[in-house]
Amino acid sequence: QRILRLAEMCRRLETEEEKVLPFYPSSLAEWEQQDVRRILAASPDEPLARAIQDYVGLERFWQRFNKAKLEEKALERARAALANRNRHLRELLQKYLAGAVLSQKVPRDPPPL
């Protein structure tokens, strides 16, 4: 109940995109979606199925949670890629600077004999 209450409070802070667009577009065919709706509309006979009915309200929470985790993983990968690129650019800069120092040490015109 606490999670549901917090979800209701957070609903006000959602962006327009989050309110309008679904989190997961369905990959089911139309006839499969109809079957799912029919099954969900029927009252469950088994005790476990009845217990799961109590947690239907958490489905949106789990969608958001999973979306946040996926975004977190994507950001971690992007950060690792940027760190690798940064390391590579630093190496190139060090090589360039080392070459510039060497060219300054070598005299351009040999001294006359």
Order of alpha helices (4+ residues) and beta strands (2+ residues): alpha-alpha-alpha-alpha-alpha
